[in-house]
Amino acid sequence: MANRVRFKLSDLTDEQLLELFENVPSDAELSESSDDEEDDLNVAETLIAAVEYISTISFACNDEENVPDNGQSEPIRKSLKRQRSPLPTIKGITCVALPSSGGFTGAGIESIAKEPSKILWRQQFMQLHVNNVAFQGDSSLPAEIMNLKTPSEIFRYFFDAKIMDMIVEETMRAALVENISTRFQMNIEDVHHYIGILIYMSIYRYPSMRSYWGRNAFLPIASSMNRTKFETIKQHLSLRDESQRIKKGQPGYDPLFRTRRLVDYLNTRFDSVPKQPRLCVDEQMCSTKMKHHLRQYMPNKPYKWGIKLFVLCDSYGYAYRFEIYSGAGDNIVLPGHPDLGASANIVVRLTKTVQSFKHHIVYFDNFYTSLPLMVYLRAKGIYSLGTVRANRIPNCKLPDDTIINKKPRGFSTEFVGTSYGVEVSNVLWKDNKAVRLLSTYVGVKPFATESLSERTLKIDRYDRKKKQHIEIDCPQIIREYNSHMGGVDLMDGLMGRYHIKAKTKDAATRIFYHCIDMAATNAYILYRRIQKQNAISDKLMELPDFRELIAEGLVAFRNKAHAGRPVSTVSLQDQMQSPSLRTDRSPFSQSPRARPSQLELKLGKKTLHPIAELRFDQVNHFPNWLDRDNKRRCKLCKSSQTQCICEKCNLHLCCTSTKNCFKTYHMNNKN
């Protein structure tokens, strides 16, 4: 006989004993088996697994005999970082159910009513198996996106040639309408340079816009476009012909007529990236205090005044779709879809391109959450979770605030009801105050698995009376919501650090600036996703460096090569002495460090090469032979000294009858 495992049951609490006995085989199960040594080992293994399971539930009763009783319990240390809820993945051998509509019994999604019929709530738990929640779609990036190498290429994937041509056409039309004899000319290069200058200004802060062309001019801006042309483009910038707008009060009037075409096209470009499994919907502010009917006030946002947007993001902050709030009359109901109310219809419109029956999960707050919306999404095979207001829960059975105030911190209760055949979980959890949530895939208990280790989560909270951190119960639904709801806030944080602050009194221009910031932020998040999918272990670029490389690639954009030498008002000596080249970031390098001067190169500083867009554009790369005192080692072969320098790249390169490193350096052998 094997050695039997002995347990001291007197040290266990009532709750632990209950959990232990539930995992012990019954007499009927034991009577069917033989009394041999193998069966004894199976019983012992079952008991060991049960004890390991109850030890994970932090009932604070283990090893009491070894703890000195001094009347004071040791304070629990607060965790430094909140644990992130991992994405459910297929585990074990349990059969995976095919994605479904959750038992939806309606005639169709258009039959869902805004005011649902009475629903009967039952006090029970919703606990789906993890295999039934795991994402079953494909979120890998296509080859077209994976081939984007530089920051400016990723940005131009969103702001492509079609948008640039539209801006050129509409801006030239606006200039000619104002003055038919104007000498103002604009091409696609000017649009790239203009946007690049705006992004440069979002990184480097000068006292005023004209300071970038002043005595201490910022060279990358001053050398790409003169101040007069920049101000003229800013003055005539247009996105659509205003004369085609339908007058207010007539059928078809659009308050966002001037920006509608740009917003729709950007939504198409943003939405072309495969979606992540977890998505969220929330508001975003385009900060401005101009007097305009689109201006809103939201006191809980970092920028309280501005134009409000509704955005669909993933958990990493990438925006797939957005729409601008234009007032109470923008409640658009899509054809073939039900009218679920103004706020719920926003979620319906933003999620119209989310793949059905792939187990996507959408999160939103109490502004959008309603029972019909949860049923609608579940009927499309999309799970959802959101906080909810008590008056939006039909026939609510949750306790009111009077009863909740008497409950301890960490108290939770759950009710499950059925609407149109779809099961919905309604959970209340008390932290500092009561939180109510609705979900179609998770409740208080964690997902069911074949492992006994994944049990109720504990979180740290500070107790003012005890003056120490304590552990309280936290339902799984709270963990899910906190981990994946902050995608829009994450994007706001990235955009808020470096956003275009150019002042304007035109709402369409301000929205245009916001779209540039959104595209640049999306490009940065997409860059990180590309690096992750390629399994590149190199250190990722920071956001300011990434935006700077976008600006550098845009100001270096050339549509076609121009004949003859360049007409430049800035000499090479002025470039070496310009204050902009002595800043922490250089617009001519891929490193955040400044480009070294000729004296610094003489001291052996590391050479910083220009970005690929400048190096291989085959525009304005001319050799210049300096005197013998400025003779330096070739930056390509690094074996011989040369007096030849590229005027544009500012690098010494051999250019003789026997060795032509100058030509080799500027040829892109990868194409």
C-alpha positions as CSV (number, residue, x, y, z in Angstrom):
1,M,0.0,0.0,0.0
2,A,1.3,3.5,-0.8
3,N,1.8,6.0,2.0
4,R,-1.4,7.9,2.6
5,V,-1.5,11.7,2.7
6,R,-2.5,13.1,6.0
7,F,-4.3,16.5,6.4
8,K,-5.1,18.4,9.5
9,L,-8.7,19.4,8.9
10,S,-8.9,21.4,12.1
11,D,-6.8,24.1,10.6
12,L,-9.3,24.6,7.7
13,T,-12.2,27.0,7.7
14,D,-15.7,26.1,6.9
15,E,-15.4,27.6,3.4
16,Q,-12.3,25.5,2.7
17,L,-13.9,22.4,4.0
18,L,-16.8,22.9,1.7
19,E,-14.6,23.4,-1.3
20,L,-12.5,20.3,-0.3
21,F,-15.5,18.0,0.1
22,E,-16.9,19.1,-3.3
23,N,-13.7,17.8,-5.0
24,V,-13.6,14.4,-3.1
25,P,-15.1,11.4,-4.9
26,S,-18.4,10.2,-3.6
27,D,-19.1,6.7,-2.1
28,A,-20.8,5.6,-5.2
29,E,-17.8,6.5,-7.3
30,L,-15.5,4.7,-4.9
31,S,-17.6,1.6,-4.7
32,E,-17.4,1.0,-8.4
33,S,-13.6,0.9,-8.3
34,S,-11.4,-1.8,-6.8
35,D,-9.5,-1.4,-3.5
36,D,-6.0,-1.8,-4.9
37,E,-3.0,0.4,-4.7
38,E,-3.7,2.4,-7.9
39,D,-7.1,3.5,-6.6
40,D,-5.6,4.7,-3.4
41,L,-3.1,6.8,-5.4
42,N,-6.0,8.3,-7.4
43,V,-7.8,9.3,-4.2
44,A,-4.6,10.8,-2.8
45,E,-4.0,12.7,-6.0
46,T,-7.6,14.0,-5.9
47,L,-7.2,15.2,-2.3
48,I,-3.8,16.9,-3.1
49,A,-5.4,18.7,-6.1
50,A,-8.3,19.8,-3.9
51,V,-6.0,21.2,-1.2
52,E,-3.9,23.0,-3.9
53,Y,-7.1,24.5,-5.2
54,I,-8.3,25.8,-1.9
55,S,-4.9,27.2,-1.1
56,T,-5.3,29.6,-4.1
57,I,-8.4,31.3,-2.7
58,S,-6.6,33.4,-0.1
59,F,-8.8,32.6,2.9
60,A,-5.8,33.6,5.2
61,C,-5.9,30.5,7.4
62,N,-2.8,28.5,6.2
63,D,-0.1,27.7,8.7
64,E,-1.6,29.4,11.7
65,E,0.5,27.4,14.1
66,N,3.7,28.8,12.7
67,V,2.6,32.4,12.9
68,P,3.2,34.2,16.2
69,D,0.1,35.7,17.6
70,N,1.0,39.2,18.5
71,G,-2.4,40.7,18.0
72,Q,-1.3,42.4,14.8
73,S,-1.5,40.9,11.3
74,E,1.2,41.6,8.8
75,P,0.0,44.3,6.3
76,I,-0.4,43.1,2.7
77,R,1.8,44.8,0.2
78,K,0.1,46.6,-2.6
79,S,0.9,45.3,-6.1
80,L,2.8,47.8,-8.2
81,K,1.0,47.0,-11.4
82,R,-2.5,45.7,-12.1
83,Q,-2.5,42.4,-13.8
84,R,-3.7,42.4,-17.4
85,S,-6.4,40.0,-18.3
86,P,-5.0,37.5,-20.9
87,L,-7.0,36.8,-24.0
88,P,-8.9,33.5,-23.7
89,T,-7.3,30.8,-25.7
90,I,-8.4,27.2,-26.5
91,K,-7.3,25.0,-23.7
92,G,-7.5,21.2,-23.0
93,I,-9.5,18.6,-24.9
94,T,-12.9,20.1,-24.3
95,C,-14.8,20.4,-27.6
96,V,-14.9,23.9,-29.0
97,A,-18.4,25.1,-29.9
98,L,-18.8,26.9,-33.2
99,P,-19.6,30.6,-32.9
100,S,-23.3,31.2,-32.7
101,S,-26.0,33.8,-32.1
102,G,-26.3,32.7,-28.4
103,G,-29.7,31.2,-28.9
104,F,-31.3,34.3,-30.5
105,T,-35.0,33.6,-31.2
106,G,-36.0,36.8,-32.9
107,A,-37.3,37.0,-36.4
108,G,-34.1,38.9,-37.3
109,I,-31.9,41.6,-35.9
110,E,-34.2,44.2,-37.2
111,S,-37.0,42.8,-35.0
112,I,-35.2,43.8,-31.7
113,A,-37.2,46.4,-30.0
114,K,-35.8,49.6,-28.3
115,E,-38.0,48.9,-25.3
116,P,-37.7,45.1,-24.5
117,S,-40.4,43.1,-23.0
118,K,-40.2,42.1,-19.3
119,I,-37.3,39.9,-18.5
120,L,-37.2,37.4,-15.7
121,W,-33.9,37.6,-13.7
122,R,-32.7,34.5,-11.8
123,Q,-29.9,34.6,-9.2
124,Q,-27.3,32.3,-10.7
125,F,-23.9,32.5,-12.3
126,M,-22.9,32.8,-15.9
127,Q,-19.7,30.7,-16.5
128,L,-18.8,29.9,-20.1
129,H,-16.0,27.5,-20.9
130,V,-12.9,29.4,-22.1
131,N,-12.9,27.5,-25.4
132,N,-16.3,29.0,-26.2
133,V,-15.0,32.6,-25.7
134,A,-11.6,32.2,-27.4
135,F,-11.2,34.3,-30.6
136,Q,-11.6,32.2,-33.7
137,G,-10.8,34.8,-36.4
138,D,-7.5,35.8,-38.0
139,S,-6.0,39.1,-36.9
140,S,-2.6,38.7,-38.6
141,L,-1.5,41.6,-40.9
142,P,-1.5,41.1,-44.7
143,A,1.6,41.3,-46.8
144,E,0.7,44.8,-48.1
145,I,1.0,46.2,-44.5
146,M,3.9,44.0,-43.5
147,N,6.0,45.4,-46.4
148,L,5.8,49.0,-44.9
149,K,9.3,49.7,-43.6
150,T,9.6,53.3,-42.7
151,P,7.4,55.6,-40.5
152,S,6.6,57.8,-43.5
153,E,5.5,54.8,-45.5
154,I,3.2,53.7,-42.7
155,F,1.7,57.2,-42.4
156,R,1.2,57.5,-46.2
157,Y,-0.7,54.2,-46.1
158,F,-3.4,56.2,-44.4
159,F,-2.8,59.6,-46.0
160,D,-2.3,58.2,-49.5
161,A,-2.1,59.9,-52.9
162,K,-5.9,60.1,-53.2
163,I,-6.2,62.3,-50.1
164,M,-3.2,64.4,-51.2
165,D,-4.7,65.0,-54.7
166,M,-8.1,65.9,-53.1
167,I,-6.4,68.5,-50.9
168,V,-4.5,70.0,-53.8
169,E,-7.6,70.2,-56.0
170,E,-9.8,71.7,-53.4
171,T,-7.2,74.2,-52.1
172,M,-6.4,75.5,-55.6
173,R,-10.1,75.8,-56.3
174,A,-10.6,77.9,-53.1
175,A,-7.7,80.1,-54.0
176,L,-9.0,80.8,-57.5
177,V,-12.5,81.5,-56.2
178,E,-11.1,84.1,-53.9
179,N,-8.9,85.7,-56.6
180,I,-9.0,84.5,-60.2
181,S,-5.7,86.2,-61.0
182,T,-3.8,84.8,-58.1
183,R,-0.2,83.6,-58.6
184,F,-0.6,80.9,-55.9
185,Q,0.4,77.5,-57.2
186,M,0.3,74.2,-55.2
187,N,1.2,70.6,-56.1
188,I,1.3,67.3,-54.3
189,E,4.8,68.0,-53.0
190,D,3.6,71.1,-51.3
191,V,0.9,69.1,-49.5
192,H,3.5,66.6,-48.2
193,H,5.7,69.4,-47.0
194,Y,2.9,71.3,-45.4
195,I,1.8,68.2,-43.4
196,G,5.4,67.4,-42.5
197,I,5.9,71.0,-41.2
198,L,2.8,70.7,-39.0
199,I,4.1,67.4,-37.5
200,Y,7.5,69.0,-36.9
201,M,5.7,71.9,-35.1
202,S,4.0,69.3,-32.8
203,I,7.4,68.1,-31.6
204,Y,9.5,71.3,-31.5
205,R,7.7,74.1,-29.7
206,Y,8.6,77.7,-30.7
207,P,7.0,80.8,-29.3
208,S,5.0,81.5,-32.4
209,M,4.5,80.1,-35.9
210,R,6.6,82.7,-37.5
211,S,9.5,81.9,-35.2
212,Y,10.2,78.8,-37.2
213,W,11.4,81.1,-40.1
214,G,13.0,83.8,-37.8
215,R,16.6,84.6,-36.9
216,N,17.0,81.2,-35.1
217,A,15.0,79.4,-37.8
218,F,14.3,75.7,-37.6
219,L,16.2,74.5,-40.6
220,P,14.1,71.4,-41.7
221,I,11.1,73.7,-41.9
222,A,12.7,76.8,-43.3
223,S,14.5,74.8,-46.0
224,S,11.5,72.9,-47.2
225,M,9.0,75.8,-47.6
226,N,9.1,79.5,-47.2
227,R,6.9,81.2,-44.6
228,T,4.7,83.1,-47.2
229,K,3.8,79.9,-49.0
230,F,3.0,78.1,-45.8
231,E,0.7,80.9,-44.6
232,T,-1.0,81.0,-48.0
233,I,-1.7,77.3,-48.0
234,K,-3.0,77.6,-44.5
235,Q,-5.3,80.5,-45.6
236,H,-6.8,78.7,-48.6
237,L,-6.8,75.1,-47.2
238,S,-10.0,73.4,-48.3
239,L,-11.4,69.9,-48.3
240,R,-14.6,70.3,-50.3
241,D,-16.4,72.9,-52.5
242,E,-18.6,74.9,-50.1
243,S,-20.9,75.9,-53.0
244,Q,-22.2,72.3,-53.3
245,R,-23.4,72.3,-49.7
246,I,-27.2,71.8,-49.2
247,K,-28.6,74.7,-47.3
248,K,-29.7,74.2,-43.7
249,G,-33.3,73.2,-43.3
250,Q,-33.4,71.4,-46.6
251,P,-33.5,67.6,-47.0
252,G,-29.9,66.1,-47.1
253,Y,-28.3,68.9,-45.1
254,D,-25.0,67.8,-43.6
255,P,-23.3,69.8,-40.8
256,L,-20.0,68.1,-41.6
257,F,-20.2,68.5,-45.3
258,R,-16.7,70.0,-45.6
259,T,-14.9,67.1,-43.8
260,R,-17.3,64.3,-44.7
261,R,-15.2,63.0,-47.6
262,L,-12.0,63.1,-45.7
263,V,-13.5,61.3,-42.6
264,D,-15.1,58.6,-44.8
265,Y,-11.9,57.8,-46.7
266,L,-9.8,57.7,-43.5
267,N,-12.3,55.3,-42.0
268,T,-11.8,53.1,-45.0
269,R,-8.0,53.2,-44.6
270,F,-8.0,52.7,-40.9
271,D,-10.5,49.8,-41.2
272,S,-8.4,48.0,-43.7
273,V,-6.1,46.8,-40.9
274,P,-7.4,43.4,-39.5
275,K,-9.1,43.9,-36.1
276,Q,-7.9,42.7,-32.8
277,P,-10.1,40.4,-30.7
278,R,-10.9,43.0,-28.1
279,L,-12.6,46.3,-29.1
280,C,-14.0,49.3,-27.2
281,V,-16.2,52.3,-28.0
282,D,-15.7,55.6,-26.2
283,E,-15.7,59.4,-26.7
284,Q,-12.7,61.5,-27.8
285,M,-12.3,65.3,-27.8
286,C,-10.7,67.3,-30.6
287,S,-9.6,70.2,-28.4
288,T,-10.7,73.7,-29.4
289,K,-12.4,76.7,-27.8
290,M,-13.6,78.3,-31.0
291,K,-17.2,79.5,-31.2
292,H,-18.9,76.8,-33.2
293,H,-22.1,74.8,-33.0
294,L,-20.0,71.6,-32.9
295,R,-18.2,72.6,-29.7
296,Q,-19.0,70.4,-26.7
297,Y,-18.1,70.6,-23.0
298,M,-17.1,67.3,-21.3
299,P,-15.8,68.0,-17.7
300,N,-14.3,64.5,-17.3
301,K,-12.0,64.7,-20.3
302,P,-8.4,66.0,-20.2
303,Y,-9.4,68.6,-22.8
304,K,-12.9,69.8,-21.7
305,W,-13.8,72.0,-24.6
306,G,-13.8,70.7,-28.2
307,I,-15.5,68.7,-30.9
308,K,-16.6,65.3,-29.8
309,L,-15.9,62.1,-31.6
310,F,-17.0,58.5,-31.1
311,V,-14.2,56.1,-31.7
312,L,-13.9,52.3,-32.1
313,C,-10.4,51.2,-30.8
314,D,-8.7,48.0,-29.8
315,S,-7.0,47.5,-26.4
316,Y,-3.7,48.9,-27.8
317,G,-5.3,52.2,-28.8
318,Y,-5.5,51.7,-32.6
319,A,-8.6,53.5,-34.0
320,Y,-10.5,51.5,-36.7
321,R,-13.5,53.8,-37.2
322,F,-14.6,57.2,-35.9
323,E,-17.5,59.6,-36.4
324,I,-17.9,63.2,-35.4
325,Y,-20.8,64.2,-33.3
326,S,-22.9,66.9,-35.1
327,G,-25.8,67.3,-32.7
328,A,-29.0,65.7,-31.6
329,G,-30.1,65.1,-35.2
330,D,-27.3,62.7,-36.2
331,N,-29.2,59.6,-35.1
332,I,-28.7,57.6,-38.2
333,V,-30.3,54.1,-38.4
334,L,-28.5,51.7,-40.9
335,P,-30.8,49.9,-43.4
336,G,-31.8,46.5,-42.1
337,H,-30.8,47.3,-38.6
338,P,-33.1,48.1,-35.6
339,D,-33.4,51.5,-34.0
340,L,-32.0,50.9,-30.5
341,G,-31.7,54.5,-29.4
342,A,-29.4,57.3,-30.2
343,S,-26.4,56.1,-28.0
344,A,-26.8,52.4,-28.9
345,N,-27.0,53.2,-32.6
346,I,-23.5,54.7,-32.4
347,V,-22.1,51.3,-31.4
348,V,-24.2,49.7,-34.2
349,R,-22.7,52.0,-36.8
350,L,-19.1,51.7,-35.6
351,T,-19.2,47.9,-35.4
352,K,-20.9,47.4,-38.8
353,T,-17.5,46.1,-40.2
354,V,-16.7,43.8,-37.3
355,Q,-16.8,40.2,-38.5
356,S,-19.7,38.2,-37.2
357,F,-19.4,34.9,-35.4
358,K,-15.7,35.2,-34.7
359,H,-16.0,35.8,-31.0
360,H,-15.0,39.5,-31.0
361,I,-15.7,41.2,-27.7
362,V,-16.8,44.9,-27.6
363,Y,-16.6,47.0,-24.5
364,F,-18.4,50.3,-23.7
365,D,-19.5,52.5,-20.8
366,N,-23.0,53.3,-19.4
367,F,-23.6,56.0,-22.0
368,Y,-24.1,53.2,-24.6
369,T,-25.1,50.1,-22.7
370,S,-28.6,48.8,-22.9
371,L,-30.2,45.4,-23.0
372,P,-31.3,45.6,-26.7
373,L,-27.8,46.5,-27.7
374,M,-26.3,43.5,-25.9
375,V,-28.9,41.2,-27.6
376,Y,-28.2,42.8,-31.0
377,L,-24.5,42.2,-30.8
378,R,-24.9,38.6,-29.4
379,A,-27.3,37.8,-32.3
380,K,-24.4,38.7,-34.7
381,G,-22.0,36.4,-32.8
382,I,-20.2,39.3,-31.0
383,Y,-19.8,39.3,-27.2
384,S,-20.2,42.5,-25.3
385,L,-19.6,44.0,-21.8
386,G,-20.4,47.4,-20.4
387,T,-21.3,49.3,-17.3
388,V,-25.0,50.2,-17.1
389,R,-27.3,52.6,-15.4
390,A,-29.8,51.1,-13.0
391,N,-32.8,52.7,-14.9
392,R,-31.8,50.9,-18.1
393,I,-32.2,47.5,-16.6
394,P,-35.7,46.2,-17.1
395,N,-37.3,44.7,-14.0
396,C,-34.0,45.1,-12.1
397,K,-33.5,42.8,-9.2
398,L,-30.2,44.2,-7.9
399,P,-30.2,45.7,-4.4
400,D,-30.6,49.4,-4.1
401,D,-28.1,51.8,-2.5
402,T,-29.7,51.6,1.0
403,I,-28.9,47.8,1.1
404,I,-25.6,48.1,-0.6
405,N,-24.2,50.7,1.9
406,K,-24.6,48.0,4.7
407,K,-22.6,45.5,2.7
408,P,-18.8,45.1,3.1
409,R,-16.3,46.2,0.5
410,G,-16.0,43.5,-2.2
411,F,-19.6,42.4,-2.0
412,S,-21.0,41.1,-5.4
413,T,-24.2,39.6,-6.6
414,E,-25.2,38.3,-10.0
415,F,-28.5,37.7,-11.9
416,V,-28.9,36.0,-15.2
417,G,-31.9,36.7,-17.5
418,T,-32.9,35.8,-21.1
419,S,-34.1,38.2,-23.8
420,Y,-34.9,37.0,-27.3
421,G,-33.3,33.7,-26.2
422,V,-30.0,35.4,-25.4
423,E,-28.6,35.0,-21.8
424,V,-27.4,38.2,-20.2
425,S,-25.5,38.5,-16.9
426,N,-26.3,41.5,-14.6
427,V,-23.6,42.0,-11.9
428,L,-23.3,44.4,-9.0
429,W,-20.0,44.9,-7.3
430,K,-19.2,47.2,-4.4
431,D,-15.8,48.9,-4.3
432,N,-15.8,52.6,-3.2
433,K,-19.3,52.7,-4.6
434,A,-21.6,50.2,-6.4
435,V,-20.8,49.3,-10.0
436,R,-23.4,47.7,-12.2
437,L,-22.5,45.8,-15.4
438,L,-24.2,43.8,-18.2
439,S,-22.4,41.1,-20.2
440,T,-23.2,38.3,-22.6
441,Y,-20.1,36.2,-21.9
442,V,-18.8,36.6,-18.3
443,G,-20.0,37.1,-14.8
444,V,-18.6,36.9,-11.3
445,K,-16.8,33.6,-11.7
446,P,-13.9,33.2,-14.1
447,F,-14.1,31.1,-17.3
448,A,-14.5,27.4,-16.8
449,T,-11.3,25.4,-17.6
450,E,-9.9,22.0,-16.9
451,S,-7.4,23.4,-14.5
452,L,-8.2,24.0,-10.8
453,S,-5.8,26.9,-10.5
454,E,-7.8,29.7,-12.2
455,R,-10.1,30.9,-9.4
456,T,-11.6,34.0,-8.0
457,L,-9.4,37.1,-8.3
458,K,-8.3,39.1,-5.3
459,I,-7.3,42.8,-5.5
460,D,-5.6,45.2,-3.1
461,R,-7.5,48.1,-1.6
462,Y,-6.4,50.5,1.2
463,D,-8.5,50.3,4.4
464,R,-8.5,53.7,6.1
465,K,-9.7,52.2,9.4
466,K,-7.0,49.6,9.6
467,K,-4.5,51.9,7.8
468,Q,-3.2,49.1,5.7
469,H,-3.8,47.3,2.4
470,I,-6.3,44.5,2.4
471,E,-7.5,42.0,-0.2
472,I,-11.1,41.9,-1.4
473,D,-12.9,39.8,-3.9
474,C,-13.0,41.0,-7.4
475,P,-15.4,39.4,-10.0
476,Q,-14.0,38.3,-13.3
477,I,-16.3,40.7,-15.1
478,I,-14.5,43.7,-13.4
479,R,-11.1,42.3,-14.4
480,E,-12.2,42.0,-18.0
481,Y,-13.7,45.5,-18.2
482,N,-10.7,47.2,-16.5
483,S,-8.2,45.5,-18.7
484,H,-9.7,46.1,-22.2
485,M,-11.9,49.2,-21.9
486,G,-9.1,51.8,-22.0
487,G,-8.2,51.7,-25.7
488,V,-9.6,55.1,-26.6
489,D,-8.0,56.7,-23.4
490,L,-4.7,55.2,-24.5
491,M,-4.9,56.8,-27.9
492,D,-5.9,60.1,-26.2
493,G,-2.7,59.8,-24.1
494,L,-0.5,59.2,-27.1
495,M,-2.1,62.0,-29.1
496,G,-2.1,64.5,-26.2
497,R,1.7,64.4,-25.8
498,Y,2.5,65.6,-29.3
499,H,-0.4,67.0,-31.2
500,I,-0.7,69.9,-33.6
501,K,-1.3,73.1,-31.8
502,A,-1.5,75.4,-34.8
503,K,-4.3,77.9,-34.0
504,T,-7.2,78.3,-36.4
505,K,-10.8,79.7,-36.4
506,D,-12.0,77.2,-39.0
507,A,-13.6,74.0,-37.6
508,A,-12.9,72.0,-40.7
509,T,-9.2,72.9,-40.5
510,R,-9.1,71.9,-36.8
511,I,-10.7,68.6,-37.7
512,F,-8.1,68.2,-40.4
513,Y,-5.3,68.7,-37.9
514,H,-6.9,66.1,-35.6
515,C,-7.1,63.6,-38.4
516,I,-3.4,64.1,-39.1
517,D,-2.6,63.4,-35.4
518,M,-4.9,60.4,-35.4
519,A,-3.2,59.0,-38.5
520,A,0.2,59.5,-37.0
521,T,-0.8,57.8,-33.8
522,N,-2.4,54.9,-35.7
523,A,0.8,54.6,-37.7
524,Y,2.9,54.3,-34.5
525,I,0.7,51.6,-33.0
526,L,0.7,49.8,-36.4
527,Y,4.5,50.0,-36.4
528,R,4.7,48.3,-33.0
529,R,2.3,45.6,-34.2
530,I,4.4,45.0,-37.3
531,Q,7.5,44.7,-35.2
532,K,5.8,42.3,-32.9
533,Q,4.4,40.1,-35.7
534,N,7.9,40.0,-37.3
535,A,9.3,39.0,-33.8
536,I,11.9,41.7,-34.0
537,S,13.7,42.0,-30.7
538,D,15.2,45.4,-31.3
539,K,14.3,48.3,-29.1
540,L,11.1,49.9,-30.3
541,M,11.1,53.5,-31.4
542,E,9.5,56.1,-29.1
543,L,6.6,58.2,-30.3
544,P,8.5,61.5,-30.7
545,D,11.2,59.9,-32.7
546,F,8.6,58.1,-34.8
547,R,6.7,61.4,-35.5
548,E,9.9,63.1,-36.4
549,L,10.8,60.5,-39.0
550,I,7.3,60.9,-40.4
551,A,7.9,64.6,-40.8
552,E,11.3,64.1,-42.2
553,G,10.0,61.7,-44.9
554,L,7.2,64.1,-45.8
555,V,9.4,67.2,-46.2
556,A,11.8,65.1,-48.3
557,F,9.0,63.9,-50.6
558,R,9.6,64.6,-54.3
559,N,7.1,63.7,-57.0
560,K,9.6,63.8,-59.8
561,A,13.2,64.8,-60.3
562,H,13.8,68.4,-61.3
563,A,16.5,69.3,-63.8
564,G,19.4,71.5,-62.8
565,R,21.0,72.4,-59.5
566,P,18.8,73.2,-56.6
567,V,17.9,76.8,-55.8
568,S,18.7,77.0,-52.1
569,T,19.0,80.1,-49.9
570,V,20.7,78.1,-47.1
571,S,24.4,77.4,-47.5
572,L,26.2,74.4,-46.1
573,Q,28.0,76.6,-43.6
574,D,24.7,77.9,-42.4
575,Q,23.4,74.4,-42.0
576,M,26.3,73.5,-39.8
577,Q,25.7,76.5,-37.6
578,S,22.0,76.4,-37.4
579,P,20.6,76.0,-33.9
580,S,18.1,73.4,-35.1
581,L,20.9,71.0,-35.8
582,R,22.2,71.3,-32.2
583,T,18.9,70.1,-30.6
584,D,18.3,66.8,-29.1
585,R,16.7,65.4,-32.3
586,S,18.0,65.8,-35.8
587,P,15.6,65.8,-38.7
588,F,18.4,64.3,-40.9
589,S,19.0,61.2,-38.9
590,Q,17.3,58.1,-37.7
591,S,18.7,58.6,-34.2
592,P,17.3,61.1,-31.7
593,R,20.8,62.5,-31.3
594,A,21.8,65.6,-33.2
595,R,23.9,65.5,-36.4
596,P,27.6,66.1,-35.6
597,S,29.3,69.0,-37.2
598,Q,32.6,68.7,-39.2
599,L,34.6,69.3,-36.1
600,E,32.7,66.6,-34.2
601,L,33.4,64.2,-37.1
602,K,37.1,65.0,-36.8
603,L,36.9,63.8,-33.1
604,G,35.5,60.4,-34.2
605,K,31.8,60.8,-33.5
606,K,29.4,58.2,-34.9
607,T,28.2,59.0,-38.4
608,L,24.4,59.4,-38.7
609,H,23.0,58.6,-42.1
610,P,19.9,60.2,-43.6
611,I,16.7,58.3,-43.8
612,A,15.9,56.1,-46.8
613,E,13.5,58.6,-48.3
614,L,16.3,61.2,-48.5
615,R,19.1,58.9,-49.4
616,F,17.5,57.1,-52.4
617,D,15.2,59.9,-53.7
618,Q,17.8,60.7,-56.5
619,V,17.0,64.4,-56.1
620,N,19.5,67.2,-55.5
621,H,22.4,64.9,-54.5
622,F,25.4,66.8,-55.9
623,P,29.1,66.3,-55.1
624,N,31.1,69.2,-53.7
625,W,34.9,69.1,-53.4
626,L,36.2,70.9,-50.3
627,D,39.7,72.0,-49.5
628,R,42.4,69.6,-48.2
629,D,41.8,70.6,-44.6
630,N,38.4,69.1,-44.7
631,K,39.5,65.8,-46.0
632,R,37.7,62.9,-44.2
633,R,37.3,59.1,-44.4
634,C,34.7,57.9,-46.8
635,K,31.5,56.9,-45.0
636,L,30.8,54.0,-47.3
637,C,34.0,52.1,-47.9
638,K,35.7,53.6,-44.8
639,S,39.1,52.7,-46.3
640,S,40.2,55.9,-48.0
641,Q,40.2,59.7,-47.4
642,T,38.2,62.0,-49.7
643,Q,37.5,65.7,-50.1
644,C,34.2,65.0,-51.9
645,I,31.0,65.6,-49.9
646,C,27.3,65.2,-50.8
647,E,25.6,68.5,-50.4
648,K,22.3,67.0,-49.4
649,C,23.4,64.1,-47.2
650,N,26.4,66.1,-45.8
651,L,28.6,62.9,-45.9
652,H,32.1,62.4,-47.3
653,L,32.0,59.8,-50.2
654,C,34.7,58.8,-52.6
655,C,34.1,60.1,-56.2
656,T,37.1,59.4,-58.4
657,S,37.8,57.7,-61.7
658,T,38.7,54.4,-59.9
659,K,36.2,54.4,-57.0
660,N,32.7,55.9,-57.1
661,C,31.3,55.4,-53.6
662,F,29.1,58.5,-54.2
663,K,27.0,56.6,-56.8
664,T,26.9,53.4,-54.9
665,Y,25.8,55.1,-51.7
666,H,22.7,56.7,-53.4
667,M,21.6,53.6,-55.4
668,N,18.8,51.5,-53.7
669,N,20.0,48.0,-54.4
670,K,16.9,46.5,-52.7
671,N,14.5,47.7,-55.5
